[in-house]
């Protein structure tokens, strides 16, 4: 049933019919409308979601201001990782930026699947390592590059971002105002 997720898992470890059945019984498909919240800031996050189609932004709120931390597209995993692992109320929210289809696994079902299919922990570890690497790279480039360089890098790495994500969220991700982003885009077009 969850073909994209199964393909993703099979790219990491070989899957048997028994493994596929475990994945099927552990997951559920959900569809979120544009701007719908998958997870609210302050709630305990009890799931991980694999994005089959669509876009999800991870955000946090500081002093009443909404900041975009990361934007994920198809074949990406999303969760409020600190809340998911600790069981404490989360500091991050997850929002669909367009109609989004996810394959979701609840924490309890994931832990049961680990016991039935130990290689699934390998998939989770490798996925977590990739997410942490991207998070570290993003933090480094956001803290060290000039806004124009951050814009160029983001455009090179995710050119479809600008067709699918509102400018205010891209500006927030880059750590600049929407007006500054407009000026940078205009300057680079000339």
N, C-alpha and C positions, 0 to 999 in steps of 0.2 A: 504494500500500500504506500509506503513512504519511500518512493524510488530514489529521490535525490539524496535523502539521508543515507539510505542503504549504499548508494554509489559512493558517497563520501566515506562511510565506514570501511567499505571494501577497498578503498584506495590506501587505507592504512594497514589493515589486516585481512587475511582471507576469511570469508564468511561461509558458514554451512547453512543448510536449511533450518537447522535448530537455532542458529544465531539470528537468522532473519525472522523467525517466529518470535524470539525474545524481543527483538526490536519492535515488531508489530504490536505485541501485547503491552509494551511499556510506553508507547507514544500515542499522542492524539494530534490530529490536525485542527488548527484554528485559523479562522480568517478574521482579520481586523480591518475595519474601515479606515480611510485616511484620517489622520489626527487622533485615532483611538489610542488609549493607553493600554499597553500590555502589563505594565507594572507601575504603581504609584510610589512616589517618594514617601518614605515613612512606613510603608508596608513591608512585611517580611517576604522576601522573594523565595518561593518554593519550587522554582522551575528553571530549566534551561530550554532555549528555543533555537531550532535550526531554521534559518530563513530559506524557504523554498522560492518565494518570489516577493518582491517588495523591498522596502527600505525601513530601517528602524534606527532611531537616534537614541543615544543614551545621554541623559542630561542630569544636572543637579541644580539646586537652587541655593543661592548664597545671598543673604541680605535682601531677599525678595526678587532677585534677578535670576532669570533662567539662563543657564550656560550649557551649551552643547559640548559634551565630552568626546563623543565618537559617533560615527555614522556607519552602519553596516548594511550591506546589500546581500543578494542571493548567495547562498552557500556559506554564510557567516553564522556564527553562534552568538547569541545574546543572552545576558542575564545580569542581574545586579550581583556581581561575583562576591563582594564582601558579605552581603546579606545572605546569599545562597549558601555560602560555606559556614557562616557563623550562626545563622538562624536569628540574627538580630534585625530590627527594623532598618530598612535600606535608606541610603542617602542618594540613590540614583533612581531615576524614572526611565521607563522605556516607552517610546511613542512611535507608532507607525506614521510614516510621512506620506505614504500612498497606500492603496489597498495592499495588504501584506498577508501572505500565507506562511504559517510557521508549523513545524512539527515540534510539538512541545513534550517534554518529559518532566514529570514531577520528581522531586528529590527522592521521595520514598521508593518510587518505581525504579529510578536510576540505581539506587543502592541495591535493590533486589536484583536488578539486571546484572550488576557487577558480580554478585555472588553466583549467578547462573552462567555467566559468560565473562570469565576473568579477562579475556583479551579486550573487552570493552573498556576496561580501566586503562589499557594502553592507548586506545583511541582517545579517551578523555585526557590523558596526560599529554599526548602529542598536541591535541587541540588547545589545551590550556597553555602549553609552552608557546605555541604560535600566537595566541591572543596576548600573552604577556610580552612577547617580543615586539609585537605591533604597538602595544601600549607604551613600552619604553621608547621605541622609535618616535612615536607621536609626541611624547613628553619632551624628548630631546629636541626635535625639530621646532616645536612650539616655543621652547625656551631659548633657543640659540639663534634661529634665523630671523631676519628682518621680515616684516609683514609681506612685502612683495615677493621675497624668496619662498616664504611659506605658501603663498598663493600659487606660484609657479610649480612648486613641488606637488601640491595637492592636485593641480590641473593635470600634471604629468602622470601621477599615480592613479587618479580616479576621474578621468575626463567626463564620464557620464554623471558625475555628482552635480554638475552645474545644470543639467537638463532635468534632474529628478528631485532636487532638494531646494527648498526656498532659500533665497540669498541670506536672510537673517540668520538661519542656522549655520550656513557656511561661514559667515562672518564670525559668529560666536565660536565656532570650531577653531577658526584662525586666531581668535583672541583680539579681534578688531571690530569696529562698528560697521553696520551695513553701508554707511556713507563712505567710510574709508575703503571698503571693498569695491564699491562703485567707482571711486577715483582710481584705484589700482587697475581694475579691469579696463577702464577708459584709457588710462596711460599706456597700458600694454597693447591695446588695439591700434594705437597711433603709430 
